[in-house]
Amino acid sequence: MAGNILEIKKQLKSLKNSAKITKAVELVAGSKMRRSVGLALKTKSYSNTAWKLARRLAGGVALNEGDPLFNFLAKPKSGKETVLIVVTSNRGLCGAFNVNVVRAAMAFIKKQSVHRIICIGKKGAELLRAKDIPVDQVYEKDDSAKQVASVKNVSDYIYSQVKAGVFGKVFVAYTDFKSALRQTPVLRLVFPFNFDDTTSHLIENAVGSAQEKDLTSPASAIDFLFEPSPKEILERLIPNLAETLLFQTILESNAAEHSARMFAMKNATDVALEMHEGLLLVFNKTRQASITKELAEISAGRMALEG
């Protein structure tokens, strides 16, 4: 009985320590989430409008194959690579955050032939490789990104490969932050801007589908006057657009990641405390039974001596 009580004491101490750790992680994640949400919301409208504006401009620009902008705007020819960028976290303890993104990426891979997978965040690469899906490049995600410099290496590489004609279509799978309680895995097309219906049905994101009329369709009822010409604007806009879109993607993913981790740790803390309370009840009952048994043995011994 004494051994059983000691074992329960160890378990109680372990649960209490676990609850302290998960509570600390929850508080840190909550602090990071508030900062990340602030950054994501500040830049979201700008990023989305820039993407829509570029698509709107692209619809009215006629290009020849030798034009520097051709690979960014025109429907890619066969032989060019389709690239999928998967944005996850570097660490775990964030519930189903990484699993949901990878699941969305795998669903896309089944529909579309993907030649190259680039992961931003180590966990995505681990999960994909565990499912025997090859990953070509892995970048560590800056989970406290504040400047576009945090994605410059990836964006410069994507831009150079599209410009050289190596990459035809570039997609990004990430988690879009809706609210602290709601994060949605989405898929977004980065390049090219002019895509057909066979591509648009694969894109699960409210920001700019092929059917969207707001700024994106050349057939829109709104008539815009651009100065200088749309082509000149695009020549200045596109080099920075990949950087802007990837940076916004990282900000959205960070806000969603920290939110998911905060709630995962809150649930873990609640479960640990609940288990502690239940085990404490068992401990008290066991200790009471032990005391009752000892008293009974003392009484029996005394009666034996008196008899």
Secondary structure by P-SEA (a helix, b strand, c coil): caaaaaaaaaaaaaaaaaaaaaaaaaaaaaaaaaaaaaaaaacaaaaaaaaaaaaaaaaacccccccccccccccccccbbbbbbbbbbccccccaaaaaaaaaaaaaaaaccccbbbbccaaaaaaaaaacccccbbbbbcccccccccaaaaaaaaaaaaaaccccbbbbbbbbbccccbbbbbccccccccccaaaaaacccccccccccccccccccbbbbbcccaaaaaaacccaaaaaaaaaaaaaaaaaaaaaaaaaaaaaaaaaaaaaaaaaaaaaaaaaaaaaaaaaaaaaaaaaaac
